[in-house]
């Protein structure tokens, strides 16, 4: 195998050069590898046999117009059209050996976040950090399966709204107990650091429902003296905020989806559709924080994205 450190491509030959090779590791060990341009009949037959699309397409064609419209309406909640959401959902059903077709919902789609607590644990707390500057992993437009780290600057402004859809199957085992989704603001006032929480209390037993809270922001805005007012005043110099799920004195399951953290006319929640709430990042993406990280996660307390037939 030939190994070179630099290739000088003549003008006009770039397209021809990249027709035969493609990038492998683009960061730590940057290199080019050969593209597989041709497939044998045997390999094509094998790919077709492993594909779920024929079965999924047949199931889609059996749906009525009203059912397809319901899938389209549900897909709009997670930025997918009806067909793509159906493919995603049906693929997960096949992988999990679940028969039939799911009923589309406006409150949850496909994968959902799950907080599960069983003995000996009675508490679980997870966090999603939101400093002023942080990195995310973002898909490269026009490149299938390619992602790149992107630096985000998040300036807090205008009204601040948190919301989620959730279903709970929790039981109190050690009072006092609570279940809540909340935002914690870190601010400095008269030289002292202060922390103010604004929360959404969660029911212990509930079918799928929406819950939200809006925090009105007044004054000159972030990084200046301001008055953030709802239940209490949040005065001074804004530093950052973080999101939390916290279950205490409970066992059972909390399911959630379609998380929103809205300000400046944008949803800043990472992984809002809960495709992989426990995803970590390594190698060239090491600076990207986990979507949700455990703060209190003893044995018996786990959090992950799951597929469930609700």
KOLFI-989340 format. One record per residue (C-alpha): y, z, x; residue number from 1. Coordinates in Angstrom, 2 decimals. Each point is the difference from the previous one (the first is absolute). Last residue first. Example, Ala and Ser with C-alpha at 12.3 -4.5 7.8 and 13.67 -1.06 7.14 Angstrom:
KOLFI-989340
+---------+---------+---------+-----+
!       v !       w !       u !   i !
+---------+---------+---------+-----+
!   -1.06 !    7.14 !   13.67 !   2 !
!   -3.44 !    0.66 !   -1.37 !   1 !
+---------+---------+---------+-----+
***
This chain:
KOLFI-989340
+---------+---------+---------+-----+
!       v !       w !       u !   i !
+---------+---------+---------+-----+
!    2.96 !   24.30 !  -47.59 ! 310 !
!   -2.46 !   -2.00 !    2.09 ! 309 !
!    0.86 !    1.30 !    3.47 ! 308 !
!    1.05 !   -1.68 !    3.22 ! 307 !
!    1.15 !    2.33 !    2.75 ! 306 !
!    2.94 !    0.60 !    2.34 ! 305 !
!   -0.29 !    3.18 !    2.06 ! 304 !
!    0.65 !    3.74 !    0.05 ! 303 !
!   -2.40 !    2.79 !    0.90 ! 302 !
!   -0.23 !    3.77 !   -0.49 ! 301 !
!   -3.44 !    1.55 !    0.50 ! 300 !
!    0.66 !    1.16 !    3.53 ! 299 !
!    3.73 !    0.76 !    0.30 ! 298 !
!    2.82 !   -2.53 !   -0.49 ! 297 !
!    3.45 !    1.60 !    0.17 ! 296 !
!    2.57 !   -2.37 !    1.54 ! 295 !
!   -2.11 !   -3.16 !   -0.28 ! 294 !
!    1.73 !   -3.31 !    0.62 ! 293 !
!    0.90 !   -2.69 !   -2.52 ! 292 !
!    0.98 !   -3.58 !    0.89 ! 291 !
!   -0.75 !    0.81 !    3.60 ! 290 !
!    2.92 !   -0.46 !    2.39 ! 289 !
!    0.50 !   -3.31 !    1.85 ! 288 !
!    0.64 !    0.71 !    3.72 ! 287 !
!   -3.65 !   -0.75 !    0.90 ! 286 !
!    0.29 !   -3.56 !   -1.35 ! 285 !
!   -0.71 !   -1.66 !    3.36 ! 284 !
!   -3.16 !    2.12 !    0.37 ! 283 !
!   -0.55 !    2.16 !   -3.10 ! 282 !
!    1.01 !    0.44 !   -3.64 ! 281 !
!   -1.37 !    2.35 !   -2.64 ! 280 !
!   -0.82 !   -0.74 !   -3.64 ! 279 !
!   -0.64 !    3.01 !   -2.24 ! 278 !
!    1.91 !   -1.39 !   -3.00 ! 277 !
!   -1.88 !   -3.29 !    0.16 ! 276 !
!    0.74 !   -2.39 !   -2.90 ! 275 !
!    2.07 !    2.68 !   -1.73 ! 274 !
!    2.37 !   -2.32 !   -1.90 ! 273 !
!    3.11 !    1.57 !    1.55 ! 272 !
!   -1.38 !   -0.43 !    3.54 ! 271 !
!    3.26 !    1.28 !    1.50 ! 270 !
!    2.54 !    1.23 !   -2.55 ! 269 !
!    3.49 !   -1.41 !    0.63 ! 268 !
!    0.47 !   -1.68 !   -3.41 ! 267 !
!    3.37 !   -1.74 !    0.11 ! 266 !
!    3.30 !   -0.03 !   -1.94 ! 265 !
!    1.71 !    2.26 !    2.61 ! 264 !
!   -2.37 !    2.75 !   -1.13 ! 263 !
!   -3.49 !   -0.02 !   -1.38 ! 262 !
!   -3.09 !    1.91 !    1.04 ! 261 !
!   -2.76 !   -1.47 !   -2.14 ! 260 !
!   -3.74 !    0.61 !   -0.06 ! 259 !
!   -1.99 !   -2.53 !   -2.00 ! 258 !
!   -3.28 !    1.96 !    0.05 ! 257 !
!   -1.44 !    3.50 !   -0.28 ! 256 !
!   -3.32 !    1.80 !   -0.45 ! 255 !
!   -0.29 !    3.79 !    0.25 ! 254 !
!   -3.48 !    1.46 !    0.24 ! 253 !
!   -1.69 !    3.40 !   -0.21 ! 252 !
!    0.77 !    3.41 !    1.42 ! 251 !
!    3.18 !    2.04 !   -0.27 ! 250 !
!    1.78 !    2.99 !    1.53 ! 249 !
!    2.53 !   -2.35 !    1.61 ! 248 !
!    0.62 !   -3.75 !   -0.34 ! 247 !
!    2.91 !   -1.51 !    1.94 ! 246 !
!    1.01 !   -3.64 !    0.14 ! 245 !
!    3.00 !   -0.45 !    2.23 ! 244 !
!    2.83 !   -2.43 !    0.78 ! 243 !
!    2.42 !    0.42 !    2.91 ! 242 !
!    3.79 !   -0.11 !    0.35 ! 241 !
!    2.41 !   -0.39 !    2.90 ! 240 !
!    3.20 !    1.32 !    1.66 ! 239 !
!    2.73 !    0.34 !   -2.66 ! 238 !
!    3.08 !    1.90 !    1.13 ! 237 !
!    1.36 !    2.48 !   -2.46 ! 236 !
!   -0.78 !    1.12 !   -3.51 ! 235 !
!   -3.06 !   -0.21 !   -2.23 ! 234 !
!    1.16 !    1.65 !   -3.18 ! 233 !
!   -2.59 !    1.20 !   -2.46 ! 232 !
!   -1.93 !   -1.24 !   -3.03 ! 231 !
!    1.64 !   -3.43 !    0.13 ! 230 !
!    2.72 !   -0.53 !    2.61 ! 229 !
!    0.20 !   -1.53 !    3.42 ! 228 !
!    3.52 !    0.93 !    1.14 ! 227 !
!    1.13 !   -1.73 !    3.15 ! 226 !
!    1.21 !    0.46 !    3.54 ! 225 !
!   -0.96 !   -2.97 !    2.11 ! 224 !
!   -3.17 !   -1.56 !    1.40 ! 223 !
!   -1.08 !   -1.10 !   -3.45 ! 222 !
!    2.46 !   -0.44 !   -2.86 ! 221 !
!    3.74 !    0.64 !   -0.42 ! 220 !
!   -0.40 !    2.12 !   -3.10 ! 219 !
!   -2.60 !    0.00 !   -2.76 ! 218 !
!   -3.74 !   -0.59 !   -0.11 ! 217 !
!   -1.92 !    0.26 !   -3.26 ! 216 !
!   -3.64 !    0.99 !    0.38 ! 215 !
!   -2.32 !   -1.76 !   -2.43 ! 214 !
!   -3.49 !    1.23 !   -0.86 ! 213 !
!   -3.08 !   -1.90 !   -1.15 ! 212 !
!   -3.40 !    0.34 !   -1.64 ! 211 !
!   -2.21 !   -2.74 !   -1.42 ! 210 !
!   -3.35 !    0.63 !   -1.70 ! 209 !
!   -3.72 !   -0.60 !    0.47 ! 208 !
!   -1.95 !    2.72 !   -1.77 ! 207 !
!    0.87 !    3.61 !    0.67 ! 206 !
!   -1.55 !    3.24 !    1.21 ! 205 !
!    1.82 !    2.12 !    2.61 ! 204 !
!    3.42 !   -1.39 !   -0.92 ! 203 !
!    2.30 !   -0.96 !    2.86 ! 202 !
!    3.38 !    1.57 !    0.73 ! 201 !
!    2.51 !   -2.58 !    1.30 ! 200 !
!    2.11 !    1.47 !    2.77 ! 199 !
!    3.39 !    0.17 !    1.66 ! 198 !
!   -0.12 !    2.11 !    3.15 ! 197 !
!    2.98 !    1.07 !    2.12 ! 196 !
!   -0.21 !    0.87 !    3.69 ! 195 !
!    2.86 !    1.47 !    2.03 ! 194 !
!    0.96 !   -0.12 !    3.66 ! 193 !
!    3.01 !    2.17 !    0.87 ! 192 !
!    3.22 !   -1.13 !    1.72 ! 191 !
!    2.21 !    0.19 !   -3.07 ! 190 !
!   -2.45 !   -2.14 !   -2.00 ! 189 !
!   -2.83 !   -2.04 !    1.47 ! 188 !
!   -2.39 !   -1.99 !   -2.11 ! 187 !
!   -3.76 !   -0.51 !   -0.35 ! 186 !
!   -0.94 !   -1.32 !   -3.41 ! 185 !
!   -3.51 !    0.66 !   -1.34 ! 184 !
!   -1.43 !   -2.39 !   -2.59 ! 183 !
!   -2.67 !    1.11 !   -2.46 ! 182 !
!   -3.36 !   -0.60 !   -1.61 ! 181 !
!   -1.45 !    3.18 !   -1.49 ! 180 !
!   -3.14 !    1.94 !   -0.87 ! 179 !
!    0.17 !    3.79 !   -0.32 ! 178 !
!   -2.10 !    3.15 !    0.25 ! 177 !
!    0.49 !    3.77 !    0.02 ! 176 !
!   -2.87 !    0.43 !   -0.49 ! 175 !
!   -3.30 !   -0.86 !    1.67 ! 174 !
!   -2.38 !   -2.42 !   -1.75 ! 173 !
!    2.25 !   -2.06 !   -2.28 ! 172 !
!   -1.72 !   -3.22 !   -1.07 ! 171 !
!    1.22 !   -3.54 !    0.63 ! 170 !
!   -0.89 !   -3.32 !   -1.61 ! 169 !
!    3.31 !   -1.84 !    0.29 ! 168 !
!    1.19 !   -3.54 !   -0.67 ! 167 !
!    3.16 !   -1.38 !    1.57 ! 166 !
!    2.80 !   -2.55 !   -0.14 ! 165 !
!    2.83 !    0.68 !    2.42 ! 164 !
!    3.75 !    0.55 !    0.16 ! 163 !
!    2.79 !    0.97 !    2.37 ! 162 !
!    3.63 !   -0.94 !   -0.58 ! 161 !
!    3.07 !    0.36 !    2.25 ! 160 !
!    3.41 !   -1.04 !   -1.33 ! 159 !
!    2.46 !   -1.64 !    2.43 ! 158 !
!   -0.67 !   -0.09 !    3.73 ! 157 !
!   -2.51 !    1.01 !    2.67 ! 156 !
!   -0.07 !   -2.24 !    3.04 ! 155 !
!   -3.46 !   -1.05 !    1.12 ! 154 !
!   -0.15 !   -2.02 !    3.21 ! 153 !
!   -3.42 !   -1.60 !    0.41 ! 152 !
!   -1.44 !   -1.32 !    3.27 ! 151 !
!   -2.68 !   -2.65 !   -0.52 ! 150 !
!   -3.47 !   -0.05 !    1.57 ! 149 !
!   -1.79 !   -3.34 !   -0.53 ! 148 !
!   -2.86 !   -1.17 !   -2.20 ! 147 !
!   -2.20 !   -3.10 !   -0.08 ! 146 !
!   -2.78 !   -0.39 !   -2.62 ! 145 !
!    1.02 !   -3.52 !   -0.96 ! 144 !
!    3.26 !   -0.99 !    1.66 ! 143 !
!    2.66 !   -1.58 !   -2.24 ! 142 !
!    2.09 !    3.15 !   -0.25 ! 141 !
!   -1.04 !    2.60 !    2.58 ! 140 !
!   -1.26 !    3.06 !   -1.84 ! 139 !
!    1.86 !    3.24 !    0.73 ! 138 !
!   -1.19 !    3.15 !    1.77 ! 137 !
!    2.76 !    2.61 !   -0.24 ! 136 !
!    2.20 !    1.74 !    2.56 ! 135 !
!    2.47 !    2.84 !   -0.52 ! 134 !
!    3.74 !    0.72 !    0.09 ! 133 !
!    1.94 !    2.27 !   -2.39 ! 132 !
!   -3.03 !    2.25 !   -0.40 ! 131 !
!   -2.33 !   -0.49 !   -2.98 ! 130 !
!   -3.36 !    1.73 !    0.50 ! 129 !
!   -2.86 !   -0.21 !   -2.50 ! 128 !
!   -1.69 !    3.39 !   -0.32 ! 127 !
!   -3.29 !    1.48 !   -1.20 ! 126 !
!   -0.94 !    3.45 !   -1.35 ! 125 !
!   -3.41 !    1.16 !   -1.17 ! 124 !
!   -1.09 !    3.44 !   -1.20 ! 123 !
!   -3.06 !    1.75 !   -1.45 ! 122 !
!   -2.58 !   -0.92 !    2.64 ! 121 !
!   -3.47 !    1.61 !    0.14 ! 120 !
!   -0.78 !   -1.65 !   -2.32 ! 119 !
!    1.33 !   -3.33 !   -1.27 ! 118 !
!    3.39 !   -1.71 !    0.08 ! 117 !
!    0.57 !   -3.74 !   -0.49 ! 116 !
!    3.33 !   -1.82 !    0.23 ! 115 !
!   -0.49 !   -3.64 !   -0.99 ! 114 !
!    2.35 !   -2.96 !    0.37 ! 113 !
!   -0.86 !   -3.04 !   -2.11 ! 112 !
!   -1.71 !   -3.33 !    0.70 ! 111 !
!   -0.07 !   -2.65 !   -2.77 ! 110 !
!    3.06 !    0.44 !   -2.20 ! 109 !
!    1.43 !    3.11 !   -1.62 ! 108 !
!    2.57 !    0.69 !   -2.75 ! 107 !
!    0.39 !   -3.48 !   -1.52 ! 106 !
!   -3.75 !   -0.19 !   -0.54 ! 105 !
!   -2.57 !   -2.79 !    0.13 ! 104 !
!   -3.43 !    0.81 !   -1.52 ! 103 !
!   -2.63 !   -0.51 !    2.68 ! 102 !
!   -2.64 !   -2.72 !   -0.17 ! 101 !
!   -3.75 !    0.45 !   -0.12 ! 100 !
!   -2.42 !    1.58 !    2.45 !  99 !
!    0.78 !    2.40 !    2.81 !  98 !
!   -1.89 !   -0.44 !    3.26 !  97 !
!    2.88 !    1.46 !    2.06 !  96 !
!    0.47 !   -3.29 !    1.87 !  95 !
!   -0.16 !   -1.90 !   -3.31 !  94 !
!    2.56 !    2.28 !   -1.62 !  93 !
!    2.28 !   -0.30 !    3.03 !  92 !
!   -0.16 !   -3.79 !   -0.19 !  91 !
!    0.75 !    0.18 !   -3.75 !  90 !
!    3.20 !    1.94 !    0.63 !  89 !
!    1.36 !   -2.22 !    2.78 !  88 !
!   -0.94 !   -3.21 !   -1.82 !  87 !
!    1.54 !    1.30 !   -3.25 !  86 !
!    3.19 !    0.99 !    1.83 !  85 !
!    0.20 !   -3.48 !    1.51 !  84 !
!   -0.56 !   -1.68 !   -3.36 !  83 !
!    2.59 !    2.10 !   -1.85 !  82 !
!    2.80 !   -0.56 !    2.50 !  81 !
!    0.69 !    2.69 !    2.56 !  80 !
!    3.09 !    2.13 !    0.70 !  79 !
!   -1.64 !    3.34 !   -0.94 !  78 !
!    1.40 !    0.50 !   -3.53 !  77 !
!    0.07 !   -3.78 !   -0.59 !  76 !
!   -3.78 !    0.02 !    0.42 !  75 !
!   -0.37 !    2.18 !   -3.11 !  74 !
!    1.97 !   -2.50 !   -2.10 !  73 !
!   -2.03 !   -2.90 !    1.42 !  72 !
!   -3.27 !    1.82 !   -0.69 !  71 !
!    1.10 !    0.61 !   -3.60 !  70 !
!    0.89 !   -3.70 !   -0.30 !  69 !
!   -3.50 !   -0.90 !    1.17 !  68 !
!   -1.44 !    2.27 !   -2.70 !  67 !
!    2.19 !   -1.59 !   -2.69 !  66 !
!   -1.05 !   -3.50 !    1.06 !  65 !
!   -3.66 !    0.99 !   -0.23 !  64 !
!   -2.11 !    0.80 !    3.03 !  63 !
!   -3.21 !   -1.95 !    0.69 !  62 !
!    1.77 !   -2.20 !    2.55 !  61 !
!    0.82 !    3.07 !    2.10 !  60 !
!   -3.69 !    1.01 !    0.18 !  59 !
!   -0.95 !   -3.48 !    1.28 !  58 !
!    2.78 !    0.17 !    2.61 !  57 !
!   -1.22 !    3.39 !    1.19 !  56 !
!   -3.57 !   -1.23 !    0.40 !  55 !
!    1.11 !   -3.13 !    1.88 !  54 !
!    2.52 !    2.04 !    2.03 !  53 !
!   -2.41 !    2.61 !    1.36 !  52 !
!   -0.73 !   -2.03 !    3.13 !  51 !
!   -3.18 !    0.80 !    1.93 !  50 !
!   -1.86 !   -3.13 !   -1.13 !  49 !
!    3.01 !   -2.19 !    0.72 !  48 !
!    0.28 !    1.34 !    3.55 !  47 !
!   -3.70 !   -0.58 !    0.60 !  46 !
!    0.19 !   -3.57 !   -1.28 !  45 !
!    2.94 !   -0.66 !    2.31 !  44 !
!   -1.98 !    1.47 !    2.92 !  43 !
!   -2.99 !   -2.27 !   -0.73 !  42 !
!    2.17 !   -3.08 !   -0.45 !  41 !
!    1.49 !    0.67 !    3.41 !  40 !
!    3.59 !    1.12 !    0.28 !  39 !
!    2.70 !   -1.76 !    1.98 !  38 !
!    3.36 !    1.20 !    1.34 !  37 !
!   -1.01 !    3.39 !    1.32 !  36 !
!    3.15 !    0.80 !    1.92 !  35 !
!   -0.34 !    0.93 !    3.64 !  34 !
!    1.63 !    3.18 !    1.25 !  33 !
!    3.43 !    0.79 !    1.40 !  32 !
!    0.93 !    3.28 !    1.66 !  31 !
!    2.31 !    2.99 !   -0.15 !  30 !
!   -1.75 !    3.20 !    0.98 !  29 !
!    2.21 !    2.74 !   -1.49 !  28 !
!    2.10 !   -2.13 !   -2.34 !  27 !
!   -1.11 !   -3.30 !   -1.52 !  26 !
!   -3.76 !    0.66 !    0.07 !  25 !
!   -1.49 !   -3.36 !   -0.99 !  24 !
!    2.45 !   -2.87 !   -0.28 !  23 !
!   -1.40 !   -3.41 !   -0.93 !  22 !
!   -1.35 !   -3.05 !    1.79 !  21 !
!   -0.93 !   -3.62 !   -0.82 !  20 !
!    2.86 !   -1.04 !   -2.27 !  19 !
!    2.33 !    2.16 !    2.07 !  18 !
!    0.02 !   -2.55 !    2.80 !  17 !
!    0.50 !   -2.99 !   -2.30 !  16 !
!    3.00 !    1.66 !   -1.65 !  15 !
!    1.55 !    0.93 !    3.35 !  14 !
!   -0.44 !   -3.48 !    1.48 !  13 !
!    3.51 !   -1.33 !   -0.72 !  12 !
!    1.59 !    1.61 !    3.03 !  11 !
!   -2.61 !    0.70 !    2.70 !  10 !
!   -1.71 !    3.36 !   -0.20 !   9 !
!    0.40 !    2.23 !    3.04 !   8 !
!   -2.84 !    2.50 !   -0.05 !   7 !
!    0.21 !    3.40 !    1.69 !   6 !
!   -2.43 !    2.71 !    1.08 !   5 !
!   -3.11 !   -2.11 !    0.25 !   4 !
!   -3.70 !    0.78 !   -0.40 !   3 !
!   -2.56 !   -2.79 !   -0.18 !   2 !
!   -3.42 !    0.96 !   -1.31 !   1 !
+---------+---------+---------+-----+
***
